[in-house]
Amino acid sequence: MTIEGRVTAAVLEILDVDESQVVSAAAFQQDLGADSIDVVDIVVSLENEFGIDIPDTEWAGLVTVND
């Protein structure tokens, strides 16, 4: 699976949206209806998926799926 596919899967796991909505330019809160807890859950899911640690200072600036 591609990186984009893995990110999309992580977003879909947390948010109840159609897969077609999860595009690079989609803003988590404005376009996908995520709240701050959803964004944290997405970050944790991505950390687990990719085996990385995303510092709070980095993920606090996440606005879009592309970020």
mmCIF file as Biopython writes it, N, C-alpha, C and O atoms, coordinates in Angstrom:
data_model
#
loop_
_atom_site.group_PDB
_atom_site.id
_atom_site.type_symbol
_atom_site.label_atom_id
_atom_site.label_alt_id
_atom_site.label_comp_id
_atom_site.label_asym_id
_atom_site.label_entity_id
_atom_site.label_seq_id
_atom_site.pdbx_PDB_ins_code
_atom_site.Cartn_x
_atom_site.Cartn_y
_atom_site.Cartn_z
_atom_site.occupancy
_atom_site.B_iso_or_equiv
_atom_site.auth_seq_id
_atom_site.auth_asym_id
_atom_site.pdbx_PDB_model_num
ATOM 1   N N  . MET A ? 1  ? 0.854   -1.184 0.000  1.0 0.0 1  A 1 
ATOM 2   C CA . MET A ? 1  ? 0.000   0.000  0.000  1.0 0.0 1  A 1 
ATOM 3   C C  . MET A ? 1  ? 0.897   1.244  0.000  1.0 0.0 1  A 1 
ATOM 4   O O  . MET A ? 1  ? 1.950   1.255  0.638  1.0 0.0 1  A 1 
ATOM 5   N N  . THR A ? 2  ? 0.484   2.264  -0.701 1.0 0.0 2  A 1 
ATOM 6   C CA . THR A ? 2  ? 1.246   3.508  -0.783 1.0 0.0 2  A 1 
ATOM 7   C C  . THR A ? 2  ? 1.134   4.290  0.524  1.0 0.0 2  A 1 
ATOM 8   O O  . THR A ? 2  ? 0.274   4.014  1.362  1.0 0.0 2  A 1 
ATOM 9   N N  . ILE A ? 3  ? 2.013   5.260  0.675  1.0 0.0 3  A 1 
ATOM 10  C CA . ILE A ? 3  ? 1.945   6.127  1.857  1.0 0.0 3  A 1 
ATOM 11  C C  . ILE A ? 3  ? 0.597   6.836  1.886  1.0 0.0 3  A 1 
ATOM 12  O O  . ILE A ? 3  ? -0.053  6.913  2.929  1.0 0.0 3  A 1 
ATOM 13  N N  . GLU A ? 4  ? 0.187   7.348  0.742  1.0 0.0 4  A 1 
ATOM 14  C CA . GLU A ? 4  ? -1.107  8.040  0.658  1.0 0.0 4  A 1 
ATOM 15  C C  . GLU A ? 4  ? -2.249  7.106  1.075  1.0 0.0 4  A 1 
ATOM 16  O O  . GLU A ? 4  ? -3.160  7.517  1.794  1.0 0.0 4  A 1 
ATOM 17  N N  . GLY A ? 5  ? -2.194  5.876  0.630  1.0 0.0 5  A 1 
ATOM 18  C CA . GLY A ? 5  ? -3.221  4.902  0.987  1.0 0.0 5  A 1 
ATOM 19  C C  . GLY A ? 5  ? -3.234  4.598  2.469  1.0 0.0 5  A 1 
ATOM 20  O O  . GLY A ? 5  ? -4.298  4.425  3.062  1.0 0.0 5  A 1 
ATOM 21  N N  . ARG A ? 6  ? -2.057  4.532  3.070  1.0 0.0 6  A 1 
ATOM 22  C CA . ARG A ? 6  ? -1.958  4.275  4.506  1.0 0.0 6  A 1 
ATOM 23  C C  . ARG A ? 6  ? -2.492  5.454  5.318  1.0 0.0 6  A 1 
ATOM 24  O O  . ARG A ? 6  ? -3.154  5.266  6.339  1.0 0.0 6  A 1 
ATOM 25  N N  . VAL A ? 7  ? -2.200  6.668  4.855  1.0 0.0 7  A 1 
ATOM 26  C CA . VAL A ? 7  ? -2.721  7.866  5.530  1.0 0.0 7  A 1 
ATOM 27  C C  . VAL A ? 7  ? -4.245  7.913  5.394  1.0 0.0 7  A 1 
ATOM 28  O O  . VAL A ? 7  ? -4.952  8.180  6.366  1.0 0.0 7  A 1 
ATOM 29  N N  . THR A ? 8  ? -4.739  7.654  4.198  1.0 0.0 8  A 1 
ATOM 30  C CA . THR A ? 8  ? -6.185  7.643  3.977  1.0 0.0 8  A 1 
ATOM 31  C C  . THR A ? 8  ? -6.857  6.620  4.880  1.0 0.0 8  A 1 
ATOM 32  O O  . THR A ? 8  ? -7.892  6.907  5.481  1.0 0.0 8  A 1 
ATOM 33  N N  . ALA A ? 9  ? -6.278  5.430  4.978  1.0 0.0 9  A 1 
ATOM 34  C CA . ALA A ? 9  ? -6.847  4.384  5.830  1.0 0.0 9  A 1 
ATOM 35  C C  . ALA A ? 9  ? -6.890  4.828  7.293  1.0 0.0 9  A 1 
ATOM 36  O O  . ALA A ? 9  ? -7.862  4.552  7.997  1.0 0.0 9  A 1 
ATOM 37  N N  . ALA A ? 10 ? -5.844  5.513  7.750  1.0 0.0 10 A 1 
ATOM 38  C CA . ALA A ? 10 ? -5.811  5.997  9.134  1.0 0.0 10 A 1 
ATOM 39  C C  . ALA A ? 10 ? -6.905  7.036  9.376  1.0 0.0 10 A 1 
ATOM 40  O O  . ALA A ? 10 ? -7.564  7.028  10.415 1.0 0.0 10 A 1 
ATOM 41  N N  . VAL A ? 11 ? -7.086  7.920  8.412  1.0 0.0 11 A 1 
ATOM 42  C CA . VAL A ? 11 ? -8.132  8.943  8.543  1.0 0.0 11 A 1 
ATOM 43  C C  . VAL A ? 11 ? -9.509  8.292  8.549  1.0 0.0 11 A 1 
ATOM 44  O O  . VAL A ? 11 ? -10.364 8.646  9.360  1.0 0.0 11 A 1 
ATOM 45  N N  . LEU A ? 12 ? -9.722  7.345  7.649  1.0 0.0 12 A 1 
ATOM 46  C CA . LEU A ? 12 ? -11.026 6.676  7.568  1.0 0.0 12 A 1 
ATOM 47  C C  . LEU A ? 12 ? -11.330 5.866  8.814  1.0 0.0 12 A 1 
ATOM 48  O O  . LEU A ? 12 ? -12.493 5.700  9.183  1.0 0.0 12 A 1 
ATOM 49  N N  . GLU A ? 13 ? -10.284 5.357  9.466  1.0 0.0 13 A 1 
ATOM 50  C CA . GLU A ? 13 ? -10.468 4.599  10.703 1.0 0.0 13 A 1 
ATOM 51  C C  . GLU A ? 13 ? -11.049 5.477  11.818 1.0 0.0 13 A 1 
ATOM 52  O O  . GLU A ? 13 ? -11.798 4.998  12.671 1.0 0.0 13 A 1 
ATOM 53  N N  . ILE A ? 14 ? -10.699 6.750  11.799 1.0 0.0 14 A 1 
ATOM 54  C CA . ILE A ? 14 ? -11.120 7.669  12.864 1.0 0.0 14 A 1 
ATOM 55  C C  . ILE A ? 14 ? -12.383 8.447  12.491 1.0 0.0 14 A 1 
ATOM 56  O O  . ILE A ? 14 ? -13.275 8.619  13.322 1.0 0.0 14 A 1 
ATOM 57  N N  . LEU A ? 15 ? -12.458 8.909  11.264 1.0 0.0 15 A 1 
ATOM 58  C CA . LEU A ? 15 ? -13.558 9.778  10.858 1.0 0.0 15 A 1 
ATOM 59  C C  . LEU A ? 15 ? -14.597 9.016  10.043 1.0 0.0 15 A 1 
ATOM 60  O O  . LEU A ? 15 ? -14.258 8.125  9.264  1.0 0.0 15 A 1 
ATOM 61  N N  . ASP A ? 16 ? -15.833 9.367  10.227 1.0 0.0 16 A 1 
ATOM 62  C CA . ASP A ? 16 ? -16.928 8.754  9.475  1.0 0.0 16 A 1 
ATOM 63  C C  . ASP A ? 16 ? -17.208 9.604  8.239  1.0 0.0 16 A 1 
ATOM 64  O O  . ASP A ? 16 ? -18.199 10.332 8.172  1.0 0.0 16 A 1 
ATOM 65  N N  . VAL A ? 17 ? -16.298 9.488  7.254  1.0 0.0 17 A 1 
ATOM 66  C CA . VAL A ? 17 ? -16.441 10.234 6.009  1.0 0.0 17 A 1 
ATOM 67  C C  . VAL A ? 17 ? -16.265 9.270  4.844  1.0 0.0 17 A 1 
ATOM 68  O O  . VAL A ? 17 ? -15.749 8.165  5.008  1.0 0.0 17 A 1 
ATOM 69  N N  . ASP A ? 18 ? -16.694 9.698  3.682  1.0 0.0 18 A 1 
ATOM 70  C CA . ASP A ? 18 ? -16.522 8.909  2.475  1.0 0.0 18 A 1 
ATOM 71  C C  . ASP A ? 18 ? -15.065 9.002  2.029  1.0 0.0 18 A 1 
ATOM 72  O O  . ASP A ? 18 ? -14.443 10.059 2.136  1.0 0.0 18 A 1 
ATOM 73  N N  . GLU A ? 19 ? -14.535 7.916  1.538  1.0 0.0 19 A 1 
ATOM 74  C CA . GLU A ? 19 ? -13.136 7.878  1.100  1.0 0.0 19 A 1 
ATOM 75  C C  . GLU A ? 19 ? -12.835 8.951  0.065  1.0 0.0 19 A 1 
ATOM 76  O O  . GLU A ? 19 ? -11.717 9.464  0.023  1.0 0.0 19 A 1 
ATOM 77  N N  . SER A ? 20 ? -13.803 9.298  -0.766 1.0 0.0 20 A 1 
ATOM 78  C CA . SER A ? 20 ? -13.585 10.310 -1.802 1.0 0.0 20 A 1 
ATOM 79  C C  . SER A ? 20 ? -13.326 11.698 -1.209 1.0 0.0 20 A 1 
ATOM 80  O O  . SER A ? 20 ? -12.791 12.569 -1.895 1.0 0.0 20 A 1 
ATOM 81  N N  . GLN A ? 21 ? -13.695 11.913 0.045  1.0 0.0 21 A 1 
ATOM 82  C CA . GLN A ? 21 ? -13.472 13.198 0.708  1.0 0.0 21 A 1 
ATOM 83  C C  . GLN A ? 21 ? -12.043 13.353 1.222  1.0 0.0 21 A 1 
ATOM 84  O O  . GLN A ? 21 ? -11.581 14.471 1.446  1.0 0.0 21 A 1 
ATOM 85  N N  . VAL A ? 22 ? -11.343 12.230 1.409  1.0 0.0 22 A 1 
ATOM 86  C CA . VAL A ? 22 ? -10.005 12.261 1.985  1.0 0.0 22 A 1 
ATOM 87  C C  . VAL A ? 22 ? -8.995  12.483 0.861  1.0 0.0 22 A 1 
ATOM 88  O O  . VAL A ? 22 ? -8.399  11.545 0.331  1.0 0.0 22 A 1 
ATOM 89  N N  . VAL A ? 23 ? -8.828  13.746 0.523  1.0 0.0 23 A 1 
ATOM 90  C CA . VAL A ? 23 ? -7.882  14.166 -0.508 1.0 0.0 23 A 1 
ATOM 91  C C  . VAL A ? 23 ? -6.827  15.054 0.130  1.0 0.0 23 A 1 
ATOM 92  O O  . VAL A ? 23 ? -7.028  15.570 1.229  1.0 0.0 23 A 1 
ATOM 93  N N  . SER A ? 24 ? -5.715  15.233 -0.548 1.0 0.0 24 A 1 
ATOM 94  C CA . SER A ? 24 ? -4.584  15.985 0.007  1.0 0.0 24 A 1 
ATOM 95  C C  . SER A ? 24 ? -4.964  17.351 0.559  1.0 0.0 24 A 1 
ATOM 96  O O  . SER A ? 24 ? -4.494  17.745 1.626  1.0 0.0 24 A 1 
ATOM 97  N N  . ALA A ? 25 ? -5.811  18.071 -0.163 1.0 0.0 25 A 1 
ATOM 98  C CA . ALA A ? 25 ? -6.157  19.442 0.228  1.0 0.0 25 A 1 
ATOM 99  C C  . ALA A ? 25 ? -7.257  19.520 1.280  1.0 0.0 25 A 1 
ATOM 100 O O  . ALA A ? 25 ? -7.570  20.611 1.758  1.0 0.0 25 A 1 
ATOM 101 N N  . ALA A ? 26 ? -7.845  18.394 1.649  1.0 0.0 26 A 1 
ATOM 102 C CA . ALA A ? 26 ? -8.950  18.412 2.622  1.0 0.0 26 A 1 
ATOM 103 C C  . ALA A ? 26 ? -8.439  18.811 4.001  1.0 0.0 26 A 1 
ATOM 104 O O  . ALA A ? 26 ? -7.493  18.221 4.524  1.0 0.0 26 A 1 
ATOM 105 N N  . ALA A ? 27 ? -9.077  19.819 4.578  1.0 0.0 27 A 1 
ATOM 106 C CA . ALA A ? 27 ? -8.748  20.248 5.934  1.0 0.0 27 A 1 
ATOM 107 C C  . ALA A ? 27 ? -9.480  19.347 6.925  1.0 0.0 27 A 1 
ATOM 108 O O  . ALA A ? 27 ? -10.677 19.098 6.784  1.0 0.0 27 A 1 
ATOM 109 N N  . PHE A ? 28 ? -8.753  18.864 7.921  1.0 0.0 28 A 1 
ATOM 110 C CA . PHE A ? 28 ? -9.345  17.940 8.885  1.0 0.0 28 A 1 
ATOM 111 C C  . PHE A ? 28 ? -10.610 18.501 9.515  1.0 0.0 28 A 1 
ATOM 112 O O  . PHE A ? 28 ? -11.645 17.836 9.534  1.0 0.0 28 A 1 
ATOM 113 N N  . GLN A ? 29 ? -10.530 19.717 10.029 1.0 0.0 29 A 1 
ATOM 114 C CA . GLN A ? 29 ? -11.683 20.271 10.742 1.0 0.0 29 A 1 
ATOM 115 C C  . GLN A ? 29 ? -12.735 20.849 9.805  1.0 0.0 29 A 1 
ATOM 116 O O  . GLN A ? 29 ? -13.916 20.526 9.940  1.0 0.0 29 A 1 
ATOM 117 N N  . GLN A ? 30 ? -12.342 21.685 8.871  1.0 0.0 30 A 1 
ATOM 118 C CA . GLN A ? 30 ? -13.314 22.357 8.019  1.0 0.0 30 A 1 
ATOM 119 C C  . GLN A ? 30 ? -13.963 21.420 7.007  1.0 0.0 30 A 1 
ATOM 120 O O  . GLN A ? 30 ? -15.178 21.467 6.815  1.0 0.0 30 A 1 
ATOM 121 N N  . ASP A ? 31 ? -13.171 20.568 6.356  1.0 0.0 31 A 1 
ATOM 122 C CA . ASP A ? 31 ? -13.705 19.729 5.286  1.0 0.0 31 A 1 
ATOM 123 C C  . ASP A ? 31 ? -14.174 18.352 5.753  1.0 0.0 31 A 1 
ATOM 124 O O  . ASP A ? 31 ? -15.137 17.801 5.220  1.0 0.0 31 A 1 
ATOM 125 N N  . LEU A ? 32 ? -13.484 17.803 6.751  1.0 0.0 32 A 1 
ATOM 126 C CA . LEU A ? 32 ? -13.788 16.439 7.171  1.0 0.0 32 A 1 
ATOM 127 C C  . LEU A ? 32 ? -14.548 16.363 8.493  1.0 0.0 32 A 1 
ATOM 128 O O  . LEU A ? 32 ? -14.934 15.279 8.931  1.0 0.0 32 A 1 
ATOM 129 N N  . GLY A ? 33 ? -14.761 17.522 9.131  1.0 0.0 33 A 1 
ATOM 130 C CA . GLY A ? 33 ? -15.565 17.564 10.351 1.0 0.0 33 A 1 
ATOM 131 C C  . GLY A ? 33 ? -14.879 17.011 11.584 1.0 0.0 33 A 1 
ATOM 132 O O  . GLY A ? 33 ? -15.552 16.662 12.554 1.0 0.0 33 A 1 
ATOM 133 N N  . ALA A ? 34 ? -13.555 16.924 11.574 1.0 0.0 34 A 1 
ATOM 134 C CA . ALA A ? 34 ? -12.817 16.418 12.729 1.0 0.0 34 A 1 
ATOM 135 C C  . ALA A ? 34 ? -12.783 17.461 13.837 1.0 0.0 34 A 1 
ATOM 136 O O  . ALA A ? 34 ? -12.732 18.663 13.579 1.0 0.0 34 A 1 
ATOM 137 N N  . ASP A ? 35 ? -12.812 16.980 15.069 1.0 0.0 35 A 1 
ATOM 138 C CA . ASP A ? 35 ? -12.572 17.886 16.191 1.0 0.0 35 A 1 
ATOM 139 C C  . ASP A ? 35 ? -11.138 17.653 16.666 1.0 0.0 35 A 1 
ATOM 140 O O  . ASP A ? 35 ? -10.428 16.823 16.099 1.0 0.0 35 A 1 
ATOM 141 N N  . SER A ? 36 ? -10.713 18.369 17.687 1.0 0.0 36 A 1 
ATOM 142 C CA . SER A ? 36 ? -9.316  18.275 18.119 1.0 0.0 36 A 1 
ATOM 143 C C  . SER A ? 36 ? -8.964  16.876 18.613 1.0 0.0 36 A 1 
ATOM 144 O O  . SER A ? 36 ? -7.831  16.432 18.428 1.0 0.0 36 A 1 
ATOM 145 N N  . ILE A ? 37 ? -9.890  16.184 19.227 1.0 0.0 37 A 1 
ATOM 146 C CA . ILE A ? 37 ? -9.636  14.823 19.694 1.0 0.0 37 A 1 
ATOM 147 C C  . ILE A ? 37 ? -9.460  13.886 18.505 1.0 0.0 37 A 1 
ATOM 148 O O  . ILE A ? 37 ? -8.610  12.996 18.537 1.0 0.0 37 A 1 
ATOM 149 N N  . ASP A ? 38 ? -10.257 14.078 17.456 1.0 0.0 38 A 1 
ATOM 150 C CA . ASP A ? 38 ? -10.109 13.272 16.244 1.0 0.0 38 A 1 
ATOM 151 C C  . ASP A ? 38 ? -8.719  13.447 15.639 1.0 0.0 38 A 1 
ATOM 152 O O  . ASP A ? 38 ? -8.098  12.478 15.201 1.0 0.0 38 A 1 
ATOM 153 N N  . VAL A ? 39 ? -8.239  14.681 15.617 1.0 0.0 39 A 1 
ATOM 154 C CA . VAL A ? 39 ? -6.918  14.950 15.045 1.0 0.0 39 A 1 
ATOM 155 C C  . VAL A ? 39 ? -5.842  14.243 15.868 1.0 0.0 39 A 1 
ATOM 156 O O  . VAL A ? 39 ? -4.909  13.672 15.303 1.0 0.0 39 A 1 
ATOM 157 N N  . VAL A ? 40 ? -5.960  14.276 17.180 1.0 0.0 40 A 1 
ATOM 158 C CA . VAL A ? 40 ? -5.009  13.562 18.039 1.0 0.0 40 A 1 
ATOM 159 C C  . VAL A ? 40 ? -5.070  12.064 17.741 1.0 0.0 40 A 1 
ATOM 160 O O  . VAL A ? 40 ? -4.034  11.408 17.629 1.0 0.0 40 A 1 
ATOM 161 N N  . ASP A ? 41 ? -6.275  11.528 17.613 1.0 0.0 41 A 1 
ATOM 162 C CA . ASP A ? 41 ? -6.428  10.101 17.311 1.0 0.0 41 A 1 
ATOM 163 C C  . ASP A ? 41 ? -5.805  9.746  15.960 1.0 0.0 41 A 1 
ATOM 164 O O  . ASP A ? 41 ? -5.200  8.683  15.817 1.0 0.0 41 A 1 
ATOM 165 N N  . ILE A ? 42 ? -5.949  10.620 14.981 1.0 0.0 42 A 1 
ATOM 166 C CA . ILE A ? 42 ? -5.345  10.384 13.664 1.0 0.0 42 A 1 
ATOM 167 C C  . ILE A ? 42 ? -3.821  10.378 13.781 1.0 0.0 42 A 1 
ATOM 168 O O  . ILE A ? 42 ? -3.151  9.523  13.202 1.0 0.0 42 A 1 
ATOM 169 N N  . VAL A ? 43 ? -3.284  11.330 14.529 1.0 0.0 43 A 1 
ATOM 170 C CA . VAL A ? 43 ? -1.833  11.399 14.722 1.0 0.0 43 A 1 
ATOM 171 C C  . VAL A ? 43 ? -1.326  10.119 15.389 1.0 0.0 43 A 1 
ATOM 172 O O  . VAL A ? 43 ? -0.321  9.555  14.958 1.0 0.0 43 A 1 
ATOM 173 N N  . VAL A ? 44 ? -2.009  9.661  16.428 1.0 0.0 44 A 1 
ATOM 174 C CA . VAL A ? 44 ? -1.603  8.433  17.116 1.0 0.0 44 A 1 
ATOM 175 C C  . VAL A ? 44 ? -1.671  7.245  16.157 1.0 0.0 44 A 1 
ATOM 176 O O  . VAL A ? 44 ? -0.779  6.397  16.150 1.0 0.0 44 A 1 
ATOM 177 N N  . SER A ? 45 ? -2.714  7.188  15.363 1.0 0.0 45 A 1 
ATOM 178 C CA . SER A ? 45 ? -2.849  6.114  14.385 1.0 0.0 45 A 1 
ATOM 179 C C  . SER A ? 45 ? -1.703  6.143  13.373 1.0 0.0 45 A 1 
ATOM 180 O O  . SER A ? 45 ? -1.160  5.097  13.019 1.0 0.0 45 A 1 
ATOM 181 N N  . LEU A ? 46 ? -1.336  7.339  12.908 1.0 0.0 46 A 1 
ATOM 182 C CA . LEU A ? 46 ? -0.224  7.463  11.960 1.0 0.0 46 A 1 
ATOM 183 C C  . LEU A ? 46 ? 1.103   7.098  12.617 1.0 0.0 46 A 1 
ATOM 184 O O  . LEU A ? 46 ? 1.953   6.467  11.988 1.0 0.0 46 A 1 
ATOM 185 N N  . GLU A ? 47 ? 1.284   7.487  13.864 1.0 0.0 47 A 1 
ATOM 186 C CA . GLU A ? 47 ? 2.503   7.108  14.582 1.0 0.0 47 A 1 
ATOM 187 C C  . GLU A ? 47 ? 2.625   5.589  14.649 1.0 0.0 47 A 1 
ATOM 188 O O  . GLU A ? 47 ? 3.699   5.034  14.418 1.0 0.0 47 A 1 
ATOM 189 N N  . ASN A ? 48 ? 1.525   4.928  14.964 1.0 0.0 48 A 1 
ATOM 190 C CA . ASN A ? 48 ? 1.528   3.462  15.046 1.0 0.0 48 A 1 
ATOM 191 C C  . ASN A ? 48 ? 1.739   2.833  13.674 1.0 0.0 48 A 1 
ATOM 192 O O  . ASN A ? 48 ? 2.501   1.875  13.539 1.0 0.0 48 A 1 
ATOM 193 N N  . GLU A ? 49 ? 1.079   3.358  12.677 1.0 0.0 49 A 1 
ATOM 194 C CA . GLU A ? 49 ? 1.170   2.813  11.316 1.0 0.0 49 A 1 
ATOM 195 C C  . GLU A ? 49 ? 2.589   2.880  10.763 1.0 0.0 49 A 1 
ATOM 196 O O  . GLU A ? 49 ? 3.068   1.938  10.132 1.0 0.0 49 A 1 
ATOM 197 N N  . PHE A ? 50 ? 3.254   4.008  11.009 1.0 0.0 50 A 1 
ATOM 198 C CA . PHE A ? 50 ? 4.573   4.219  10.424 1.0 0.0 50 A 1 
ATOM 199 C C  . PHE A ? 50 ? 5.723   3.989  11.409 1.0 0.0 50 A 1 
ATOM 200 O O  . PHE A ? 50 ? 6.890   4.089  11.029 1.0 0.0 50 A 1 
ATOM 201 N N  . GLY A ? 51 ? 5.403   3.679  12.680 1.0 0.0 51 A 1 
ATOM 202 C CA . GLY A ? 51 ? 6.445   3.430  13.671 1.0 0.0 51 A 1 
ATOM 203 C C  . GLY A ? 51 ? 7.294   4.655  13.953 1.0 0.0 51 A 1 
ATOM 204 O O  . GLY A ? 51 ? 8.512   4.563  14.103 1.0 0.0 51 A 1 
ATOM 205 N N  . ILE A ? 52 ? 6.636   5.800  14.023 1.0 0.0 52 A 1 
ATOM 206 C CA . ILE A ? 52 ? 7.341   7.066  14.239 1.0 0.0 52 A 1 
ATOM 207 C C  . ILE A ? 52 ? 6.743   7.789  15.435 1.0 0.0 52 A 1 
ATOM 208 O O  . ILE A ? 52 ? 5.685   7.415  15.941 1.0 0.0 52 A 1 
ATOM 209 N N  . ASP A ? 53 ? 7.434   8.826  15.876 1.0 0.0 53 A 1 
ATOM 210 C CA . ASP A ? 53 ? 6.920   9.702  16.922 1.0 0.0 53 A 1 
ATOM 211 C C  . ASP A ? 53 ? 6.801   11.099 16.339 1.0 0.0 53 A 1 
ATOM 212 O O  . ASP A ? 53 ? 7.787   11.665 15.868 1.0 0.0 53 A 1 
ATOM 213 N N  . ILE A ? 54 ? 5.615   11.647 16.370 1.0 0.0 54 A 1 
ATOM 214 C CA . ILE A ? 54 ? 5.385   13.001 15.864 1.0 0.0 54 A 1 
ATOM 215 C C  . ILE A ? 54 ? 5.279   13.921 17.077 1.0 0.0 54 A 1 
ATOM 216 O O  . ILE A ? 54 ? 4.307   13.844 17.827 1.0 0.0 54 A 1 
ATOM 217 N N  . PRO A ? 55 ? 6.275   14.796 17.277 1.0 0.0 55 A 1 
ATOM 218 C CA . PRO A ? 55 ? 6.249   15.693 18.434 1.0 0.0 55 A 1 
ATOM 219 C C  . PRO A ? 55 ? 5.014   16.604 18.412 1.0 0.0 55 A 1 
ATOM 220 O O  . PRO A ? 55 ? 4.526   16.991 17.350 1.0 0.0 55 A 1 
ATOM 221 N N  . ASP A ? 56 ? 4.528   16.932 19.603 1.0 0.0 56 A 1 
ATOM 222 C CA . ASP A ? 56 ? 3.350   17.800 19.723 1.0 0.0 56 A 1 
ATOM 223 C C  . ASP A ? 56 ? 3.522   19.092 18.940 1.0 0.0 56 A 1 
ATOM 224 O O  . ASP A ? 56 ? 2.564   19.594 18.353 1.0 0.0 56 A 1 
ATOM 225 N N  . THR A ? 57 ? 4.719   19.625 18.926 1.0 0.0 57 A 1 
ATOM 226 C CA . THR A ? 57 ? 4.944   20.887 18.218 1.0 0.0 57 A 1 
ATOM 227 C C  . THR A ? 57 ? 4.743   20.734 16.714 1.0 0.0 57 A 1 
ATOM 228 O O  . THR A ? 57 ? 4.436   21.706 16.025 1.0 0.0 57 A 1 
ATOM 229 N N  . GLU A ? 58 ? 4.915   19.522 16.207 1.0 0.0 58 A 1 
ATOM 230 C CA . GLU A ? 58 ? 4.731   19.272 14.781 1.0 0.0 58 A 1 
ATOM 231 C C  . GLU A ? 58 ? 3.271   19.044 14.427 1.0 0.0 58 A 1 
ATOM 232 O O  . GLU A ? 58 ? 2.762   19.643 13.480 1.0 0.0 58 A 1 
ATOM 233 N N  . TRP A ? 59 ? 2.592   18.182 15.177 1.0 0.0 59 A 1 
ATOM 234 C CA . TRP A ? 59 ? 1.228   17.837 14.786 1.0 0.0 59 A 1 
ATOM 235 C C  . TRP A ? 59 ? 0.240   18.932 15.118 1.0 0.0 59 A 1 
ATOM 236 O O  . TRP A ? 59 ? -0.864  18.953 14.573 1.0 0.0 59 A 1 
ATOM 237 N N  . ALA A ? 60 ? 0.613   19.840 15.997 1.0 0.0 60 A 1 
ATOM 238 C CA . ALA A ? 60 ? -0.292  20.944 16.320 1.0 0.0 60 A 1 
ATOM 239 C C  . ALA A ? 60 ? -0.569  21.809 15.097 1.0 0.0 60 A 1 
ATOM 240 O O  . ALA A ? 60 ? -1.593  22.491 15.040 1.0 0.0 60 A 1 
ATOM 241 N N  . GLY A ? 61 ? 0.337   21.788 14.116 1.0 0.0 61 A 1 
ATOM 242 C CA . GLY A ? 61 ? 0.169   22.587 12.920 1.0 0.0 61 A 1 
ATOM 243 C C  . GLY A ? 61 ? -0.482  21.836 11.766 1.0 0.0 61 A 1 
ATOM 244 O O  . GLY A ? 61 ? -0.591  22.376 10.666 1.0 0.0 61 A 1 
ATOM 245 N N  . LEU A ? 62 ? -0.913  20.604 11.996 1.0 0.0 62 A 1 
ATOM 246 C CA . LEU A ? 62 ? -1.556  19.836 10.932 1.0 0.0 62 A 1 
ATOM 247 C C  . LEU A ? 62 ? -2.927  20.404 10.636 1.0 0.0 62 A 1 
ATOM 248 O O  . LEU A ? 62 ? -3.781  20.489 11.518 1.0 0.0 62 A 1 
ATOM 249 N N  . VAL A ? 63 ? -3.125  20.780 9.425  1.0 0.0 63 A 1 
ATOM 250 C CA . VAL A ? 63 ? -4.421  21.338 9.018  1.0 0.0 63 A 1 
ATOM 251 C C  . VAL A ? 63 ? -5.062  20.453 7.951  1.0 0.0 63 A 1 
ATOM 252 O O  . VAL A ? 63 ? -6.255  20.156 8.017  1.0 0.0 63 A 1 
ATOM 253 N N  . THR A ? 64 ? -4.269  20.036 6.975  1.0 0.0 64 A 1 
ATOM 254 C CA . THR A ? 64 ? -4.810  19.250 5.867  1.0 0.0 64 A 1 
ATOM 255 C C  . THR A ? 64 ? -4.251  17.828 5.875  1.0 0.0 64 A 1 
ATOM 256 O O  . THR A ? 64 ? -3.284  17.532 6.577  1.0 0.0 64 A 1 
ATOM 257 N N  . VAL A ? 65 ? -4.856  16.982 5.108  1.0 0.0 65 A 1 
ATOM 258 C CA . VAL A ? 65 ? -4.394  15.606 4.966  1.0 0.0 65 A 1 
ATOM 259 C C  . VAL A ? 65 ? -2.954  15.621 4.439  1.0 0.0 65 A 1 
ATOM 260 O O  . VAL A ? 65 ? -2.135  14.809 4.872  1.0 0.0 65 A 1 
ATOM 261 N N  . ASN A ? 66 ? -2.643  16.504 3.538  1.0 0.0 66 A 1 
ATOM 262 C CA . ASN A ? 66 ? -1.294  16.593 2.983  1.0 0.0 66 A 1 
ATOM 263 C C  . ASN A ? 66 ? -0.251  16.949 4.034  1.0 0.0 66 A 1 
ATOM 264 O O  . ASN A ? 66 ? 0.895   16.507 3.944  1.0 0.0 66 A 1 
ATOM 265 N N  . ASP A ? 67 ? -0.630  17.729 5.009  1.0 0.0 67 A 1 
ATOM 266 C CA . ASP A ? 67 ? 0.323   18.124 6.071  1.0 0.0 67 A 1 
ATOM 267 C C  . ASP A ? 67 ? 0.854   16.890 6.771  1.0 0.0 67 A 1 
ATOM 268 O O  . ASP A ? 67 ? 1.665   17.004 7.691  1.0 0.0 67 A 1 
#
